[in-house]
Amino acid sequence: MPVRSSTSSVFRWPDKASVAAAALRWAADQATARPGLRRLGYFGSYAVGNWGVGSDLDLVAIVDDDDRPFVERGRTWDLTTLPVPAEILVYTSVEWDRVIARGDRFAVVMSTQVVWLWERG
């Protein structure tokens, strides 16, 4: 998380390299802990380079299967070890294929912008 100097009111926000390195370590931990994980990456401001103070890390995970409703899936992912606030979208592989096949703006962003941190071989 951002840190405040004890003598200043200025926040020092982690840069892209720091966030990407932390996300890579976090992704490796997730790959070990989640056998159904197929891919894990990030998109948004850190992926395209327009991050700034207050930017969060937008994550996307592709899993083999998950019967829970879409809005509940991210709740089981511990994002607190990342250096900035983060959110995660968790799709099954079938759902992900449907998202990409739609061809809408979101699909284009997700198919061109995601920086993949981990992929099952």
N, CA, C and O of each residue as an XYZ file, in Angstrom:
484
protein
N       0.832     -1.177      0.000
C       0.000      0.000      0.000
C       0.879      1.244      0.000
O       2.058      1.177      0.350
N       0.313      2.366     -0.389
C       1.106      3.596     -0.387
C       1.571      3.917      1.025
O       0.906      3.577      2.003
N       2.701      4.567      1.116
C       3.237      4.924      2.425
C       3.375      6.434      2.533
O       3.633      7.123      1.547
N       3.199      6.930      3.739
C       3.326      8.351      3.987
C       4.591      8.572      4.806
O       4.823      7.890      5.804
N       5.388      9.512      4.383
C       6.568      9.878      5.148
C       6.114     10.465      6.471
O       5.108     11.173      6.523
N       6.840     10.180      7.536
C       6.431     10.666      8.851
C       6.536     12.176      8.979
O       5.968     12.750      9.908
N       7.246     12.834      8.072
C       7.398     14.293      8.162
C       6.746     15.016      6.994
O       6.929     16.223      6.835
N       6.000     14.304      6.188
C       5.422     14.916      4.999
C       4.008     14.395      4.775
O       3.664     13.290      5.195
N       3.202     15.204      4.111
C       1.851     14.774      3.772
C       1.802     14.192      2.360
O       0.716     13.921      1.849
N       2.950     13.998      1.726
C       3.018     13.506      0.359
C       3.065     11.979      0.358
O       3.838     11.366      1.094
N       2.229     11.384     -0.476
C       2.246      9.937     -0.650
C       3.301      9.560     -1.679
O       3.521     10.278     -2.655
N       3.937      8.446     -1.451
C       4.842      7.864     -2.436
C       4.130      6.618     -2.939
O       3.936      5.664     -2.185
N       3.742      6.622     -4.205
C       2.983      5.508     -4.777
C       3.945      4.575     -5.497
O       4.854      5.045     -6.182
N       3.768      3.265     -5.360
C       4.665      2.329     -6.050
C       4.628      2.533     -7.573
O       3.567      2.767     -8.153
N       5.789      2.442     -8.199
C       5.846      2.600     -9.651
C       5.445      1.299    -10.348
O       5.243      0.266     -9.710
N       5.337      1.381    -11.669
C       4.874      0.231    -12.438
C       5.782     -0.976    -12.260
O       5.292     -2.096    -12.120
N       7.093     -0.772    -12.261
C       8.014     -1.901    -12.123
C       7.835     -2.603    -10.782
O       7.873     -3.832    -10.716
N       7.642     -1.840     -9.722
C       7.438     -2.427     -8.392
C       6.133     -3.208     -8.328
O       6.081     -4.309     -7.779
N       5.091     -2.631     -8.892
C       3.787     -3.295     -8.883
C       3.836     -4.562     -9.726
O       3.314     -5.598     -9.313
N       4.457     -4.494    -10.904
C       4.549     -5.660    -11.783
C       5.361     -6.777    -11.130
O       4.995     -7.947    -11.235
N       6.451     -6.430    -10.463
C       7.281     -7.444     -9.789
C       6.503     -8.111     -8.655
O       6.556     -9.330     -8.492
N       5.786     -7.311     -7.876
C       4.985     -7.868     -6.783
C       3.863     -8.745     -7.336
O       3.562     -9.800     -6.777
N       3.249     -8.309     -8.428
C       2.171     -9.085     -9.042
C       2.698    -10.415     -9.580
O       2.012    -11.434     -9.497
N       3.898    -10.409    -10.122
C       4.502    -11.639    -10.630
C       4.751    -12.640     -9.501
O       4.483    -13.832     -9.653
N       5.262    -12.154     -8.374
C       5.470    -13.032     -7.211
C       4.128    -13.561     -6.695
O       3.999    -14.742     -6.373
N       3.138    -12.677     -6.622
C       1.808    -13.061     -6.161
C       1.213    -14.118     -7.098
O       0.612    -15.091     -6.642
N       1.382    -13.922     -8.396
C       0.843    -14.865     -9.384
C       1.475    -16.249     -9.222
O       0.786    -17.262     -9.339
N       2.769    -16.296     -8.955
C       3.443    -17.579     -8.748
C       2.863    -18.299     -7.536
O       2.675    -19.515     -7.561
N       2.583    -17.548     -6.481
C       1.954    -18.144     -5.290
C       0.567    -18.682     -5.614
O       0.193    -19.763     -5.160
N      -0.195    -17.927     -6.400
C      -1.549    -18.354     -6.766
C      -1.510    -19.611     -7.617
O      -2.348    -20.500     -7.461
N      -0.538    -19.686     -8.516
C      -0.416    -20.851     -9.395
C      -0.167    -22.116     -8.586
O      -0.656    -23.191     -8.935
N       0.590    -21.987     -7.512
C       0.863    -23.128     -6.637
C      -0.376    -23.504     -5.829
O      -0.675    -24.684     -5.649
N      -1.091    -22.495     -5.347
C      -2.225    -22.730     -4.450
C      -3.519    -23.103     -5.173
O      -4.435    -23.646     -4.554
N      -3.604    -22.822     -6.456
C      -4.856    -23.028     -7.187
C      -4.621    -23.930     -8.397
O      -4.267    -23.445     -9.472
N      -4.815    -25.233     -8.231
C      -4.534    -26.158     -9.333
C      -5.413    -25.941    -10.570
O      -5.019    -26.328    -11.670
N      -6.569    -25.344    -10.420
C      -7.449    -25.109    -11.562
C      -7.161    -23.824    -12.325
O      -7.868    -23.494    -13.277
N      -6.136    -23.103    -11.917
C      -5.792    -21.841    -12.572
C      -5.142    -22.103    -13.922
O      -4.211    -22.901    -14.031
N      -5.642    -21.422    -14.953
C      -5.065    -21.556    -16.292
C      -4.197    -20.350    -16.662
O      -3.108    -20.509    -17.214
N      -4.689    -19.140    -16.355
C      -3.964    -17.922    -16.698
C      -4.259    -16.859    -15.646
O      -5.328    -16.846    -15.036
N      -3.293    -15.974    -15.449
C      -3.458    -14.883    -14.503
C      -2.707    -13.674    -15.038
O      -1.528    -13.770    -15.378
N      -3.387    -12.540    -15.114
C      -2.757    -11.341    -15.655
C      -3.376    -10.070    -15.125
O      -4.273    -10.097    -14.281
N      -2.881     -8.953    -15.634
C      -3.444     -7.659    -15.260
C      -3.694     -6.817    -16.509
O      -3.073     -7.016    -17.553
N      -4.613     -5.881    -16.369
C      -4.985     -4.990    -17.467
C      -5.244     -3.615    -16.872
O      -5.089     -3.427    -15.666
N      -5.625     -2.676    -17.678
C      -5.935     -1.340    -17.174
C      -4.714     -0.449    -17.136
O      -3.790     -0.606    -17.934
N      -4.714      0.491    -16.200
C      -3.705      1.547    -16.188
C      -2.276      1.037    -16.043
O      -1.366      1.596    -16.655
N      -2.059      0.002    -15.258
C      -0.691     -0.531    -15.141
C      -0.267     -1.249    -16.412
O       0.922     -1.271    -16.733
N      -1.189     -1.824    -17.129
C      -0.857     -2.528    -18.368
C      -0.535     -1.564    -19.504
O       0.348     -1.829    -20.320
N      -1.252     -0.450    -19.553
C      -1.041      0.486    -20.665
C      -0.098      1.628    -20.318
O       0.296      2.393    -21.198
N       0.270      1.752    -19.045
C       1.269      2.739    -18.662
C       0.753      4.091    -18.235
O       1.544      5.025    -18.099
N      -0.544      4.237    -18.017
C      -1.057      5.538    -17.571
C      -1.493      5.513    -16.104
O      -2.425      6.214    -15.711
N      -0.814      4.704    -15.310
C      -1.079      4.607    -13.878
C      -0.619      5.897    -13.200
O       0.162      6.669    -13.756
N      -1.117      6.104    -12.005
C      -0.708      7.255    -11.207
C      -1.084      7.023     -9.757
O      -1.560      5.953     -9.379
N      -0.860      8.046     -8.960
C      -1.212      7.944     -7.548
C      -2.693      7.614     -7.434
O      -3.540      8.304     -8.001
N      -2.988      6.573     -6.711
C      -4.370      6.140     -6.526
C      -4.818      5.055     -7.477
O      -5.912      4.513     -7.315
N      -3.999      4.718     -8.471
C      -4.389      3.664     -9.417
C      -4.435      2.312     -8.711
O      -3.596      2.001     -7.866
N      -5.431      1.525     -9.080
C      -5.500      0.166     -8.558
C      -4.989     -0.797     -9.617
O      -4.768     -0.413    -10.766
N      -4.804     -2.039     -9.226
C      -4.339     -3.072    -10.138
C      -5.537     -3.928    -10.520
O      -6.163     -4.557     -9.666
N      -5.849     -3.945    -11.806
C      -6.972     -4.720    -12.317
C      -6.456     -6.076    -12.783
O      -5.674     -6.161    -13.730
N      -6.894     -7.121    -12.117
C      -6.429     -8.478    -12.395
C      -7.513     -9.297    -13.074
O      -8.703     -9.036    -12.903
N      -7.089    -10.292    -13.847
C      -8.017    -11.237    -14.457
C      -7.436    -12.635    -14.309
O      -6.253    -12.865    -14.559
N      -8.290    -13.560    -13.898
C      -7.900    -14.957    -13.757
C      -8.816    -15.814    -14.610
O     -10.023    -15.583    -14.682
N      -8.218    -16.810    -15.258
C      -8.978    -17.787    -16.018
C      -8.788    -19.124    -15.297
O      -7.660    -19.573    -15.093
N      -9.888    -19.746    -14.919
C      -9.848    -21.010    -14.177
C     -10.579    -22.089    -14.967
O     -11.375    -21.795    -15.858
N     -10.295    -23.336    -14.625
C     -10.959    -24.448    -15.306
C     -12.465    -24.387    -15.106
O     -13.232    -24.427    -16.067
N     -12.878    -24.292    -13.854
C     -14.300    -24.341    -13.515
C     -14.550    -23.582    -12.226
O     -13.671    -23.498    -11.368
N     -15.743    -23.031    -12.088
C     -16.167    -22.411    -10.836
C     -17.676    -22.274    -10.888
O     -18.209    -21.540    -11.720
N     -18.363    -22.975    -10.006
C     -19.826    -22.993    -10.006
C     -20.440    -21.783     -9.317
O     -21.640    -21.540     -9.444
N     -19.631    -21.027     -8.590
C     -20.168    -19.866     -7.875
C     -20.559    -18.762     -8.850
O     -20.028    -18.695     -9.959
N     -21.494    -17.887     -8.440
C     -21.829    -16.741     -9.285
C     -20.589    -15.883     -9.543
O     -19.714    -15.779     -8.684
N     -20.515    -15.278    -10.709
C     -19.364    -14.479    -11.129
C     -18.963    -13.455    -10.071
O     -17.778    -13.305     -9.774
N     -19.937    -12.750     -9.502
C     -19.631    -11.670     -8.546
C     -19.029    -12.176     -7.239
O     -18.445    -11.391     -6.492
N     -19.156    -13.451     -6.951
C     -18.617    -14.010     -5.701
C     -17.220    -14.613     -5.850
O     -16.549    -14.849     -4.845
N     -16.780    -14.860     -7.043
C     -15.537    -15.611     -7.254
C     -14.291    -14.894     -6.730
O     -13.401    -15.537     -6.174
N     -14.219    -13.616     -6.895
C     -13.030    -12.883     -6.479
C     -12.838    -12.804     -4.977
O     -11.751    -12.467     -4.507
N     -13.867    -13.106     -4.231
C     -13.800    -12.993     -2.764
C     -12.812    -13.964     -2.128
O     -12.333    -13.711     -1.023
N     -12.503    -15.043     -2.787
C     -11.600    -16.038     -2.203
C     -10.128    -15.776     -2.536
O      -9.257    -16.543     -2.123
N      -9.848    -14.721     -3.263
C      -8.477    -14.382     -3.642
C      -7.951    -13.325     -2.686
O      -8.538    -12.250     -2.561
N      -6.851    -13.623     -2.012
C      -6.247    -12.658     -1.094
C      -5.376    -11.688     -1.883
O      -4.303    -12.051     -2.366
N      -5.847    -10.462     -2.007
C      -5.136     -9.437     -2.764
C      -4.356     -8.488     -1.854
O      -3.740     -7.533     -2.328
N      -4.384     -8.750     -0.558
C      -3.820     -7.807      0.413
C      -2.298     -7.753      0.401
O      -1.723     -6.814      0.950
N      -1.633     -8.721     -0.201
C      -0.166     -8.678     -0.237
C       0.367     -7.841     -1.395
O       1.570     -7.597     -1.482
N      -0.515     -7.405     -2.275
C      -0.099     -6.555     -3.393
C       0.132     -5.128     -2.894
O      -0.519     -4.705     -1.938
N       1.040     -4.382     -3.514
C       1.418     -3.061     -2.994
C       0.421     -1.939     -3.254
O       0.582     -0.839     -2.726
N      -0.602     -2.200     -4.056
C      -1.649     -1.210     -4.332
C      -2.999     -1.910     -4.220
O      -3.058     -3.138     -4.286
N      -4.073     -1.162     -4.053
C      -5.394     -1.794     -4.051
C      -5.587     -2.574     -5.361
O      -5.108     -2.157     -6.415
N      -6.285     -3.695     -5.282
C      -6.466     -4.537     -6.465
C      -7.865     -5.121     -6.497
O      -8.518     -5.292     -5.468
N      -8.302     -5.420     -7.707
C      -9.570     -6.104     -7.947
C      -9.295     -7.221     -8.931
O      -8.399     -7.115     -9.768
N     -10.067     -8.291     -8.831
C      -9.857     -9.418     -9.743
C     -11.174     -9.872    -10.349
O     -12.189     -9.975     -9.661
N     -11.140    -10.141    -11.643
C     -12.252    -10.758    -12.364
C     -11.853    -12.206    -12.583
O     -10.757    -12.485    -13.069
N     -12.741    -13.134    -12.225
C     -12.436    -14.555    -12.353
C     -13.426    -15.182    -13.335
O     -14.629    -15.238    -13.083
N     -12.886    -15.650    -14.457
C     -13.687    -16.275    -15.502
C     -13.323    -17.749    -15.613
O     -12.174    -18.131    -15.396
N     -14.304    -18.569    -15.949
C     -13.965    -19.933    -16.350
C     -13.424    -19.842    -17.778
O     -13.625    -18.838    -18.460
N     -12.749    -20.878    -18.217
C     -12.189    -20.848    -19.575
C     -13.292    -20.737    -20.631
O     -13.099    -20.086    -21.657
N     -14.442    -21.364    -20.390
C     -15.575    -21.268    -21.330
C     -16.096    -19.833    -21.365
O     -16.349    -19.295    -22.443
N     -16.256    -19.212    -20.205
C     -16.722    -17.821    -20.148
C     -15.737    -16.884    -20.842
O     -16.138    -15.982    -21.577
N     -14.443    -17.106    -20.601
C     -13.420    -16.258    -21.213
C     -13.491    -16.336    -22.744
O     -13.419    -15.314    -23.426
N     -13.630    -17.534    -23.267
C     -13.745    -17.695    -24.719
C     -14.959    -16.940    -25.254
O     -14.890    -16.342    -26.328
N     -16.065    -16.960    -24.519
C     -17.267    -16.227    -24.934
C     -17.036    -14.719    -24.907
O     -17.467    -14.002    -25.809
N     -16.350    -14.241    -23.863
C     -16.054    -12.798    -23.767
C     -15.244    -12.360    -24.972
O     -15.580    -11.364    -25.613
N     -14.192    -13.080    -25.286
C     -13.318    -12.710    -26.398
C     -14.064    -12.804    -27.729
O     -13.864    -11.969    -28.612
N     -14.920    -13.812    -27.877
C     -15.664    -14.015    -29.124
C     -16.690    -12.913    -29.384
O     -17.071    -12.675    -30.530
N     -17.136    -12.244    -28.324
C     -18.140    -11.179    -28.506
C     -17.629    -10.070    -29.418
O     -18.385     -9.506    -30.208
N     -16.365     -9.770    -29.304
C     -15.776     -8.745    -30.161
C     -16.122     -7.321    -29.788
O     -15.794     -6.404    -30.542
N     -16.772     -7.094    -28.654
C     -17.108     -5.732    -28.245
C     -15.871     -5.026    -27.681
O     -14.781     -5.597    -27.663
N     -16.043     -3.796    -27.228
C     -14.910     -3.005    -26.742
C     -14.174     -3.704    -25.594
O     -12.943     -3.731    -25.569
N     -14.923     -4.266    -24.651
C     -14.307     -4.977    -23.540
C     -13.488     -6.163    -24.043
O     -12.383     -6.411    -23.561
N     -14.030     -6.885    -25.003
C     -13.317     -8.039    -25.566
C     -12.016     -7.607    -26.233
O     -10.995     -8.282    -26.101
N     -12.048     -6.497    -26.939
C     -10.840     -5.998    -27.597
C      -9.800     -5.604    -26.552
O      -8.620     -5.930    -26.688
N     -10.239     -4.908    -25.519
C      -9.312     -4.521    -24.452
C      -8.698     -5.765    -23.817
O      -7.484     -5.828    -23.622
N      -9.521     -6.740    -23.498
C      -9.026     -7.931    -22.812
C      -8.134     -8.788    -23.718
O      -7.222     -9.452    -23.226
N      -8.378     -8.782    -25.002
C      -7.545     -9.608    -25.882
C      -6.262     -8.898    -26.311
O      -5.340     -9.549    -26.802
N      -6.184     -7.586    -26.136
C      -4.977     -6.864    -26.563
C      -4.191     -6.250    -25.419
O      -3.008     -5.951    -25.586
N      -4.804     -6.055    -24.267
C      -4.183     -5.278    -23.208
C      -3.670     -6.092    -22.027
O      -2.804     -5.621    -21.291
N      -4.176     -7.284    -21.834
C      -3.788     -8.053    -20.650
C      -2.307     -8.409    -20.710
O      -1.809     -8.910    -21.718
N      -1.623     -8.141    -19.612
C      -0.238     -8.583    -19.431
C      -0.322     -9.871    -18.618
O      -0.642     -9.844    -17.430
N      -0.034    -10.990    -19.262
C      -0.154    -12.283    -18.590
C       1.051    -12.510    -17.687
O       2.198    -12.441    -18.128
N       0.773    -12.778    -16.429
C       1.818    -13.024    -15.427
C       2.141    -14.509    -15.324
O       3.281    -14.889    -15.057
N       1.140    -15.335    -15.536
C       1.316    -16.771    -15.415
C       0.338    -17.476    -16.347
O      -0.820    -17.075    -16.466
N       0.815    -18.529    -17.006
C      -0.029    -19.361    -17.849
C       0.363    -20.815    -17.650
O       1.547    -21.147    -17.609
N      -0.628    -21.673    -17.527
C      -0.344    -23.102    -17.400
C       0.220    -23.599    -18.723
O      -0.316    -23.291    -19.787
N       1.286    -24.355    -18.657
C       1.978    -24.837    -19.849
C       1.308    -25.891    -20.602
O       1.829    -26.350    -21.618
